[in-house]
Amino acid sequence: MPESHPPQLERGLNTVHATSLNVANMLGAGPFITIPLLLGAMYGPQGMIGWVVAMLVVMCDGLIWAELGAAFPGSGGTYHFLREIFKGSLWGRLLPFLFIWQFLVSGTLEVASGYIGASKFAISLAPSYRALTQDWGWNQAVTIGAPACLFVGVIYLALRQRIRSLGWLSTVLVAGVLVAVGTVIVLGALNFDPAKITFPPDAFKLDRTFVIGLGAAMTVAVYDYLGYYNICHLGEEVRNPEKTIPRAVLLSIVVVAAIYMAMNLSFIGVVPWQEAVEEGTLAHENIAGAFMTKLYGERAAAGFTLLIIWTCLAGLFAMTLGYSRILYAAAKNGDFFAPFAQLHPTKGYPWAALGLLSLLTAIFCFVPLQVVIDGAVTVRIIVQFIGQIVALHVVRRVGTHPMPFRMWLYPLPSLIALLGWLFLLATSAWPLLALLAGVYASGIAVFAVRQRWRRLNGTP
């Protein structure tokens, strides 16, 4: 009988696949659900300043991901980088564990935000559903969370495939995304009215309100960009990762930055920003629907909203695919609970990790959108973004590991990124900082208990 081998991850993703996964992740629901939040953060179009500053931070941070992803092309992204760079020390055990622990919150919050957005768009097409849930006594969270959970189930089923199939499926999905954003950009350019872009009094007054508002706008903008590193989570499944990963990271940032700028201008050049920030309006709940309604009426808006839902689900598909590999890699290496290292015996996907992420995501679908977005960004800053900057400087200083790709103008981009992340922390609301502290404190406690249990059982 032929010798049997355990299932293994397959290197099936090329540059097109990798860039498509990143772009689908970055676009997704982001620009369609957050533009009202971005405008509301500084109460006016000056909120775009936060988007531009966030773009600078993300570009610099992308160079960090590109360098580390090319040098350490394994599954798990930040988890894998921290584990490899600090291995053999207490930090090499603590930091990867803390990353996984906070990721169970920040990662699933990020994914849940997309499902909440998709649910809101779907509900806007079915006013009878909202009336029915009111008759049943459902509150707002349950009304939105129930359809969101159905979408979670759809994506879970779609991801139970071999990686080659998923790579091409991602390319098809991102094609739909580009149709949606391309439609907005073209129609926005044809119908752009500069008179709609007005600023409130003292919009650019540099005071405490401006600084806090800038931090809030940057948080929303960073959320929109999240995903430029998605391919680093799939390092074990990438062909020629030393070239493919840097190309995918940097190319996706450039593409999405251009798309976001055009989309933001398109929306606020057609839909007055005052409508977008006012709760209860169509523009606040579904700015894409309001955009199409003003141009072509409600029927066109309904059709376009279906395309936006497709866009949301495409981003969630790419995001969940990458994130499931983080838990898998950690469990496989003994840094997380062993059951999550299991692969499907024939299709080779990490079924247990995918199931846990889907369950946690479904739970967070019942949390308000603003809380979900802010938490998804803030909780991950310390270990994921700042931790990676420190790790890059450590590996550069040691100088024993080959670095196929090196960032330009080192160390300037890493320092700019560090200042950006510290600014976001400094301007975060205290409940978010309390959440961050609670996540890391509990993570350290669980790590200590787990280490003691492993020592008592003779596990290294």
N, C-alpha and C positions, 0 to 999 in steps of 0.2 A: 504493500500500500504506500502511496506517496506520503512523504512526511508532512504533517500539518503544521501550520504556522499561525500564531495569533494575529488577529487583524491589525493592520498598521495604517497610519495616515498616509495619504498619497500626494506626491508633489505634482499637482495637476493645474496650478494657477499660473498663467503667464501675465505679462504686463497689462494686456487689455482687461483680463479678468480682475487683476488686482486693482487697477485704477477704477474699474466699474464698481467694484465693491466699496471702495472708498467714497466715490462720488455719490452712489446711492445712499450710503450711510450719512454723508454730510448733508445732502439735500433733504431727502425724506420729507418729514412733516415740517422741519425747521422753519423755513421762510414763510410758510403759509400759516403757522400758528403763533409765531413770535413777533411779527412786525408790529401788531398792536401793543405788545408788551415792551418792545424796544422804544416805540414812540412815547409810551406812557412813562417810561423810566425817567425821562427828562422833560416830559410834557411838551413834545414838539419835535419837529424834524431834526433839531440839533442832537437828538439821540443817535443819529448816524455817526457822530463823532466817536461814540463808544464802539460802534461797529468797525470803524477804520483803525482805532487803536488796538482793538482785539485782533484784527487782521495782522497787524505788525507782530503782535505777541505770538500768534499762531504760526506765522511764517518762520519766525526764529525757533519756535519750539519744534516745528516740523523738521528742521535741520538736525535737531537732537534725535528725534525718532529715526530719521533716515540713517544717521551714523550708527546708532545702536542696533537698528534693525538689520543693517547690512553685516555688522560684526557678529551679532548673536541671533541668527535666523532660526529660532525655535518657536514653538507655539506658546502663547501666553503674554506676549508684549512686555509690559513693564514688569510683570511677575518674573518672566524669564530673564530679563536684563539684570534685575536686582539679585536674583539667585546666582547667576553666573559671575557677576562682578564681585560680590561680597562672600562667595562660597568659602567655607572653612572657618567662618567666624560667627559669633552670635548674631551680628547684623545680617549675615547671609541666611539665617533662619527666621529672624524676627521680621525684617522688612518684607520679604515675599509673603509671609503669612498675613501681615497687616494689610498688604495690598489686596490680597484675596478677600479678607474680612470686610474692608471698606467697599470693595467692588460689589459685594453682595447687596449693598445698599445703593451706592452711586451708580453702578452699571444698570441695575434693574430700574432705578428711578428714571434714568435716561431713556431706557427702552419704553417704560410705561408712558412717558410724556408723548411719545409718538402715537401710541394706541389711544390715549385720551384725545389727541387731536383728530385722529381718524374717526373716533366715535362721535365727536362733536360735528364733524362734517356730515357723517351719515345721518345723525339726528336732524340736521338742518334740512335734509331731504324728506324727512318723515315727521311732520308736525303732529300727526295723529299719535305717534309713539309717545311724544312728550306729554300730550294730554292724557293718554292712557296711564302712564306712570304716575301722573298727579292723582288720578282717580284711585290708584292703588296705594297712594300714600308714600311713594318713594321720594327720597330727598335728591338733591342735585347730584351728589356723589354716586349714588346707586344708579340713577338714570343714565349717567355717562359711563360708569364703570361696567355695567352689564354688557353693552355692545362691545366695549373694549376687550372684555374677556373672550368674547366670541372671536374677535380678530386674533387674539393671542393663540387660540386653538388652531386657526387657519395657518398661521405662520409656523407653528410647531409641526404640523403635519407636512408642510411644504419642505421643511428642513431635514426631514428624515430620508435623505438621499445621499448618493455617493458624491464626492467633492467635484468631480468633473462635470456632473450634471448640474450641480449648484453653481459652478463657475459660469456656464453658459446661460443658466436661468437668470443669474444676476445681470448679465449683459442685456438680456431681453427686458428685464425689469427697469434697468436704468435708461433704456431707450424710451420707455413710457414717461419716465421722470423728465427727460430732456424735452419731450414733446410738451409736457405741461409748463415747464419754466420757459421754454422757447415761445409758447403762445403768449404768456404774460409779457415777456420782453418785447415781442413784436407789436402786440396790440398797445402796450404802454407807450412805445415810441411813436406810434401813429396817432395816439390820442393824448399825448402829453400836454398838460396845461400848467405852465410854470406859475400861474397866479394862485394855484392851490397850495403851493409850498410857501406858507407864511410862518413867521416865527413869533412866539409870544413875547411880551415885554421882558427885558433882562434875561433873554435866553442864553446869552454868552457871558453873563456876569460871573467872574471867578470867585465864588464864595463856597461855603460849606455845602450848601444845597446842590451846587453844580458838581462838586467833587463826589458827593454821595450818589447823585443821579448818574454821573459818568460810570461809577463802579457798578451800579445796577444795570446800566445799558451794556457795559462790557460783559457782565455775567450772562445776559441773554444772548449777546453776540457770540461769545465763546461756546455757549451751548449749540448755537447754529453751526459752528465749525467742527464740533466734536465728530470724530470719525476719520480725520485725515490720517490717522495711524492705524486704522482698522486692519490693514493687511499685516501689520506686525503681530497681530494675535494669531495669524495663520501661517507663521514663518515656516513650519514643517511641511506645509502644503504648497509652497511657492517654488517654481522653477527658477534657477539662477538667482537666488534671493539677494546676493550681494549687489546685483544690478537692478533687479525688478523692484525690490522694496523702496530704495531711494527714489527711483523714477515714479513709482505709484504715489508715494507720499507727497512729493513736491509738485508733481503734475496735477494731482487732485486739488491741492490748495489753490493753485493758480486758476484752474478752471472754475472752481466753486466761488472763489473771491470775485471773479468777473461776473459770474451769474448773479451772485447776491447783490452786488452794486446795481446792476441793471434792474433786477427785480424790485428792490427797494424803491428806486426812483420811479419805476413803472407804476407801482401801487399808489404812492403818495402823489403822483402826478395826475391821477384819475380820481382817486377817492380822497376827499379832504381828511387830513390827519385827525381833525377834531372828532370825526365820526368813529375813527378806529380806536380812540382811547376812551370813548364813552360806553360804559357798560350797558348791555341790553340792545345795542344796535347790531344790525347784520354785519357791519364792517368789523366790529369788535369780536364777534363770534366766528365769522368766516369772511375774511377780507378778500379772498379770491372770489367768493360768491358775490360780494358787494361790487367788486371790480367788474365782473362780467354782467351783473344786473344793470349797472349804469351804462354799459356799452351796448348790450344786446338783449337785455330783458331776462326775466326769471327762468325761462326754459333753457336758454344758453347757459345760465349760471348753474342750473341743476346738472346739465351734462358735464360741465367743466368740473363741478364738485366731485363727480365720480372719478375723473382723471386725477384729482388731488388725492382722493382716497387711495388710488393705485400708487401714487407717489409716496404716500405715507407708508404703505405696506412694503414697498420696495426698499425703503430705508431701514425698516424694522427687520426685514429679511436679512440684509447684509449685516446689520448690527448684531443680531442674535446669533448668526453664524459665527462671527468672530468671537463673541463673548463666551460662547459655549466651549471654545477651545482653551480659554483661560482656566476655567475650572478643571477641565480635563488634564491640562499640562501640570497643574499644581498637584492634583491627586495622583497622577502617574509618578511624579517625583517624590511623593511622600510628604508633601507640604500641605496637603488638604486631605479630607477623609477619603479613604481608598475606594469606596463604591463609585465615586464620580470619575474614576479612571477607566470605566468600562466602555468598550466600543461595541457597536452593533456587530454581530458575528458575520453578516454578509455585506452590509452597506458601509461599514466602517466609520459611522458617525458616533460621537460621544453621547449616547442616549440619556444617561443618567444626569450628566451636566446640563444638557438641553432641557430636560424635564424640570430640574430645580430652578433654572433661570426663568422658565416659562411660568412656574408657580409663583415665584416671588414677584415677577412682573405683573401678573394678574392681581395680586394683592394691592400693589401700589397704584393700580388703575383707579382706585377709589379715593385717591388723594388729590386735592386741588392742583391744577396745572402749574401755577406760579411756584408753589412749594416744591413740586416735583422737579422743575427746571433748576431752581436755585440750589436745591439739595444735590442734584446730579453733578453740578459744577463744583460747588464748594467742598464737598466731602472728599473728593479725590485730589485736591490740590497738593496736600502735603506729601503723600507718599508717591503718587503717580507723577506729577509734574515737577515738583521741587526735588523729590527723591531721585528722579532720572537725571536732573541737571547735576546733582552731586555725584551720581554714579558715573556720568560721562567724564567729569573731571578726574575722578579716581582712576578710571581705566586709561585715560590719557597720560596721567602722571606715572602710573606703573609702566606703561609702554611695552608690555610683553605680549599683548593680544593684537593680531593683525586687524587693521581697520580699512576695509576695502573702499569705504566712502568717508571723506572727512569734510565737515562743514566749512564753509567759506568764512574768512575773517575771524576764526576762532581766537579768543573766547567771546567776542562781542555778542553774537546772536544768543548764546546761552545766558549771558548777563541781562540782556534785554528781556528775555523770556522770564527770568527769575524776578525781575522788578515788576513785570506784569502780573505774575501770580501773587506776589506779596501785596500788590495794590488791591487785587480782588479780595484777598483775605481781610485786609485792613478796612475795607468798605462794606463788608458783609454784615447783615443784621445779626443781632445777638442770638436769636433762635437757631440760625444756621450754624453759628459757631458752637452753640451748645450741642447741636446734633453732631457736628464734627468731633467735639470732645468726647461725647458719649460713645460714638462708634469706635474711636481709637482706644479709649480707656477699656471698653469691654473687650476689644480685640487683644490688647496686651494681657488682660486677665485670662482670657481663654487660651492664649498662647502659653502662658505660664503653667496653667493646669494641664494642658496637653503635653508640654515638655516633661513635667513631673510624671505623668502617667506613662509616657514612653520610656523614661528612665527606669521606672519600677518594673516595666515589662521587658527590659533589656533591648528596647528598640533604639538604634543610634539616631 
